[in-house]
Amino acid sequence: MNRHGLVFLLALFSARAAFAQTHDAWDRVKQTGELRWGADATGGAPYVFPDPQNPSHLIGFEVDLMEILGKRLGVTPRLVLVQWDELVPALERGDFDVAFNGLEITPEREQAILFTRPDYIFSEQITVRKGDTRFHRLTDLHGFRVGTLSASLALNLLTQDGHITPVPYPSPVEAYKDLEIGRTDAVLMDVPIAAFYAAPNPKLENAGEPVGEGLYAGGIRFQSPELKSHLDEALGRMIVNGDLQRVYEKWNIWNEKQRELRTRTALSPVGNQGQIIQRYVPLLLKSACVTILLSILSMGLAVVAGFLLCLGKLYGSFLVRKICSAYIEVIRGTPLLIQLYLLYYGLPNLGIQLNAFVAGVLGMGLNYAAYEAEIYRAGILSVAKGQDEAARSLGMTRRQSLRYVIVPQAFRTILPPSTNDFIALFKDTSLVSVITVTELTRAYDMAATATYRFLQLGLLTALLYFLMSYPLSLWARALERKRNAALH
């Protein structure tokens, strides 16, 4: 495709996105006869998930709900898969017409999107390891690590409590697995999730009565009030004629509370965005401290391990040189993200269980050690061979020659790229969020997906990163100038 064709396609997609964001989605639905709905099938039972008998086919109570809604509206529902905590941003972009995926009505979301009339009344359920009798109420969780789903009402409850350490996960599967092996003390999830994932697990049990109450509904852009009107009417008929009850009974999630759906409406927005954002500032500051500590410990490990790898590759025996070379090539040739997954989620299969923070330090440190080793090796080899020979002729051992002659001269070559690596590692700490470490980027993600103020919180987070990394650059330059002055 030539450049003009590419520009035309980009313009076409941009125009479609702009149209989707500024026009009522019902116009497009009528024209195409297709209702696009967004959901996440990863760990999505019993909402939307792959059929165990036919993984290419998706099932779930919301799949059934959308089929009935489509018939009521005279259109064909088409599922658009998206990560759960990205549902609302994707909806706002116009990736689909409506989001139906256990989308909880919250005051923050009501200031970002419209909601249909509620289609399910849920509560939150505490899950513990079998036989653990410590937890029955939210207050019992004070001082403990509690897993939950990202961008969920349960996460909001845990965060706002202030005395509980929430551990957000992208899907319920990882949350209940970590509870099972003891990495968290409890899990708080919506009742349908706890009923499907935790209740059948012989190593877990649901503790106490469900707490709180919330509403599921479909999410719609503000620009689509006509679509909302049609969906509300169809949902109302489904509630009255028993269609909704039959779907919920099929999936064993019907209870008497659902009879209140006839009279339930969405919540009213409360609070202003300044107050909502302000609630998350302490979390961002605390997470910035975690980022600093993680960076310092990881770089310290990288420096020590990298130097040992360098010495092994340069001066070790044949076997040691091969092992060091293999380690460096394997680590540099595989993604850091995979290495973190293997350390945190893979090692428990071998009976080795690491704390999330420890796994993060090891993963980052051992990964950057491979790069540091090559920087050190290049620095040492840049020193003329005659320097080592002269030192050895004066009776120095190899260790003394390295310490007093080679390394001091190599330091000038090593310092700039090593400093750059430290700054790069500082920003790469964001990757440890995949193993539940709440560093600065993860805290931003939690805050932004809860408040939908991506720009304001993003600028604040970027400022924090800059304030933390810029002094490193100044310190490195000062150290380099001082070193150059000493050598001259």
N, C-alpha and C positions, 0 to 999 in steps of 0.2 A: 504494500500500500504506500502511495507517495505521501509527501508531507501535507498536501492540500486535502487529501482524503482523510488523513488523521485529524486534521484541524476541524473538518466538517463533522466527523463523528463526535469529537469532544464537544463541539457546539451543540450538536443534536442532543446528546445526553444532558448537557447543562440546561438546555431549554426544557427538556422533559422534566428534570428535577425542579426547575423553577415553576413550571406549570403545576406540578404535584403539590408544591408548597403553598401556592397562592389560589388554587381553585378547589371547589368542593369535590372531594373524592367520588361522590355519588355520580357526578357527570361522567367520569371515566368508567365507573362500574356499569352504568347504563349502556355506554357505547360499546364496551368490550364484552359485557355479559360475564365478567370475571371479578370476583372479590378477592383481592390479595390480602392475606393475613399473616402476621409475623409471629414466630414462636421459635423456641430452642428445643431441639430434640435430644441434646446431650444431657444425660441424667435427668430427663424430663418427665419420668413417670410420676403419677398416672395422668399427667396433662397431655403431653405429646412425646411418644418414644417409639423406637423400632419394635416391630412385632418379633418376639423371640423365634417364632416359626418361620418368619419371612422378613429378615432385617431390612430389606429394601422397601418394605411397606410400613408406614407410620400409623400407630393407633393411639388411643387415649381418649379421655372423656371430652377434651376440647376439640379433638378431631370430629367426634360424633356431634358435638354441639354446633360446630361450623357447618357440617353437612346439613343439619336441620335448618340452620339459619339461611344457608344458600337456597334451599328449597322454598323457604318462606319468602325470600326476596326474588326468586326466579333467576338466580345467577349461580355460577360455578365457583366454589371456593378454591383458591390456589395458595398453598402454603409457601411462605418465604422464610427460610431458616436464617436465624441470626442469634448471636450470643445473648443470653437472657438479660444480662445487665446492660446490654446495648439496645434493648427494645425501644425505649423512648427516643434516644437520639436517632436511631434508624427510622422510626416513624416520623419524626420531625423533618428528616431529610427527604421523605417521600418514597422510601424504599418499598413501602406497602401501604394499604389503605387503613388497616385496623390491626391492633395488637391484641391477641387473645392468648395468654400464656400464664395464667395465675397472676395476672397483673394486679397488684394491690393498690387500692385507692388510698392515697396519702395526701395531706395538704400540700406537700412539695410538688408532687406530680400534678395536682389539680391546677397549679400555677404554670405548668408547662404544656398540658394537653387537656382535651375534653375526655370525659368518660361516658360510656353507655350506662344504662341502668344496671345495678349490680346483678350478677348471675350466680354468686356463691357467697355464703357467710362462713368465714373460717376463724379458727383460733390458733394459738401457738402452743406447741407441745414440747416439753422437756424430755430428752432422751438421755439415758445413762447406761453405763455398763451393767450387765446382769448382776444383781445382788448389791449394787451401790445404793444405800438408803439415805445418802446425805442431802439429796436435792428433790424438793417437791414444789417449791415456789421460786419466783424470780429472785427474791431476796436471799435465798439459799445459795445462789450462784455468785454472791459477792466475793471478790478476791480470786476467782477461778477463771480458767480459759474455756470459753464456750464457742463452739463452732456454729456457723450459720451460713446462709446463702447471701452472696453479694447483692447489694442494691435491693434488699428486702426490708419489709416492715420489722421482721425479727432483728435484723442488724440495727435498725433505728432504735428499737427498744433497748437493746444491749448497750449501744453507744450513749444514749441519753441517760441511762441509769448512772453511769459515771463510776461505778464500783466493780464492774465486770469487764474482763478483757475479752472483747469479741475477736474471733478468728474467722474472717470471711473466706468462703470457698466459691469457685465458679459453678459447682454442681453439688448435689447432695451426696453423690457417691464418695468423693474424697472426704467430706465432712464426717460421715458415719464410719469410714474406714479408719480415719485418724482417732476417732473416739474409741473404736474397737481395740486399737493397739496402744491406747493410753496417752496419745499426744495432746488430747484435750480432755477436759473433765466432764463435759456435757455438750449436748447439741440442742439448739432451739430452732425448730422449723415449723412451717405451717402443718396443720393436722393431716391433710391429704398426703403430704410428703412423708411424714413420720409413720403414717399407717402403711404406706407402700414399702418404704425402705427399712425402717427400724423394727416394726412389729414382727415380721417373719424371721428376723435375725436372732438366732439362739444366744448370741453373745451380748445382745442389747435388750433394753426394755424401756418403755415409755413410762415416765415417773410423774405422779401427781395428776391433777386435773388440768385440762388445757387452760391457758391463761390468755387474757386479752381477747379482742375481737376485731376482725377486719373484713373488708369486702373485696371480692374479685369483680372486675368489669373489663370491658373492652376499651382500649385506648384509641383515640381519634385526634387528628390535628384540629386546632381551633378553626381552621378554614373550612371544615367539613361539617357544619351543623345539620345539613340535610341528610348526610349519611348517618349521623347520630340519630336523627328522628326515625329513619327507617329501621335501624337496628334496634332502637328502644321499643318500637312497636312490635317487631318480630319477637324479641325476647319476652315482652309482656304476654304475647299469645302463648309462647312456649311454657311460661310459668303457669298460666291459667289452665291450659288444656292438659298439663301433666307431662309434656315432652321432656322438660328439664328434669323432673323427678325420675322418669324412667331411665334417662342417661345416667344420673347419679347413682341410682340403685344398681344399675349394671356394673358400675365401677366401685361399689361398696363405699361410697362417700356421702350417701344421703343420710340426713338426720332431721329431727323435728325442727331444728333451728331454721332450716331452709324454707319453711312455710312463711317466714317473715319477709321473704323476697317480694311478695305482692305489694308491700308497703315501703320497702327500703328505697332510699335514694342515695346519691353520692354525698360525700362529706362536703362541708363548706370550707373554703380556704381560710386558714388562720395564720397569723403571724406575717411579718414582712420579710423580704429576702435578706435584708441587712442582718436581722436577728438570726435567721436560719444559717447564713454563711458564718456568722460570728461563732456559732456553736462548734464549728469544725476547725477554727483557728488553733485552739490548744492541741487538737489531734495532729495537725500539720507540724506544729512546733516540736511536739514530742517525737514524731516520726523523723523529723530532721535530725534530732539527736541520735536516733537509731541508725540513720544513714551515715552519720559521721563516725560512730563507733564501728559500724560494719566495715566502712572503708579503711579505717586505720588498722584494724585487726587483719583484714584481708590482705592489705598491702604489706604489712609486716610479715605475714606468712609467705607472700609471693617473693619478697626480697630474700628471705632466708632460703626458701626452697629453690628459688631460681639460681642463687649463687652456688648452692650445692650441686644442682643439675649442671651448671656451667663447668664447675671443677670436674665433675664426673665425666662429662663429655670430652673435656680437654686432656685430663691427666689420669683418668681412671684406667683400670685394666680393660682388656678387650670386651669382656662381658659387661662391665659397668658402662663403658661407652655405648654399647649397643642398647642397653636398657634405657639409659638417659635419652639417647637419640629417639628411640621408639616412643617413649613417654611424650617428648616434646612434639613429635609429629602427630601422634594420636590426639593429644589435647588441642593442638592448633587446628587439626583437621575435622573436629567435631564441634557442634554448637554448644555454647555455654549453657543454654536452656536445657538441652538434653542431659548434660552432666549434672545439673541441679536436680532434675527429675530422678535420675538414677540414684543420686546420693540420698534424696529424701523419701521417694516412693519405692525405689527399687531395692535398696539395702534391707528394709524390713523383711523381704522375702528370704533373705539369708540369715535372719535373726539379728541383724544389726540395726538398731533404731537410734537415729540422731535427732536431737532437738533442732527445730527449724532454724534458729539463729546460728547454731553451730554448723549445720549443713550449709547455710549460706556463706559463712566465713570460709569453710573448707572448699566449697565449690568455687568461689571467687578467687581465693588465694592460690589454690592449686592450678586453676586455669591461667591466671596471670603469671604464675611462676614459669610456665613454659615460654612465654614471651620475654620475661625478664632474663631468663637463661640465655637466650639468643642475643639480647642487648649486651649482657655482660661478656659473652664470648666475643662479640665483635669489638668491644672496647679493649679487652685484653689482647686480642690479636692485632689491634692497631698499634700497640707498643712495639717498637723495634725489637727483634729477637736478640740483638746485641746487648740490650739492657739486662735481660735475664742472664746471658752468658757472662757479662761483666760482674753481676752480683754473685753468680756461682763461683767465679774465679777468685772472688774475695773471701770465699769460704762460707757463704750463706747457703742455707738449705733452700729447697724449693718453696717451702712455706714462708720462710723469711723473705725470699726474693719477691714472692707474690705480695706479701704484706707491706713491705717497705719500698719496693721499687715499681712493680708492675701495676698493682691496683691503684696507687695514688695517681699515676700518670693516666691510667684508663678512666679515672673518675670523671675527667672533663668530658670524655666522649659519652660516657654512660649517663651522666646527669640529665641532659635535656630529654632524651626519649623516655627515661624512667619517670621523669616528672609528668610527661604527657600521658604515660600509662596510668599514673596515679589519678590524674584528672579524668581519664577515660573510665577507670574502675569506679570512681566516685559516681559517675552517671550510670554505669552499668549495674549498680546496686539495685536499680529498679527491677531487674530480672528476678531477684529473690522473692518478689511478691508472689510468684507462682508456687512457692513452697510455704506460703502463709506468713512470711515475715512482713509486718506492717511498717515498711520504710516510707520515705516521703512520697514517692510516686504512687504507691498503693493507697496511702492516706488520701492523696488527691483524688484517685479513682473512686474511693469510697464516698468522699465528700461531694464530688461532682455528680456522681450517679444518684446521690440522695437528694441533691438540691437542684440539679440540672443547670447549674451556673458554671459551665465549663470554662468560659472565658475569664471571669473574675478570679475563680480559684486557680485556673491555669497560670494566669499572670503572677499571682501570689506565690505559687509553687516554683515557677521559673525564677522569681526574684530570690527565693530562699536558696535554690541551687546556686545561683550566681554569687550570693553573699558567702556561701560556703566554699565555692571553688576558686573565686578570684584571689583570696589571700594565699592560696596554694601557688598560684602563678607568680605572685609578687615574691613569696618566700623563695621559690625556685630560682628566680632571676637574681635575687640578692645573694643566694648561696653560690650561684655560678660566678657572679662578679667577684665575690670574696675569694673563691677558689682560683680564678684566673689571676687575681692580684698576687696571691701567695706563690703561684708558679712563676710569675714574672718578677 
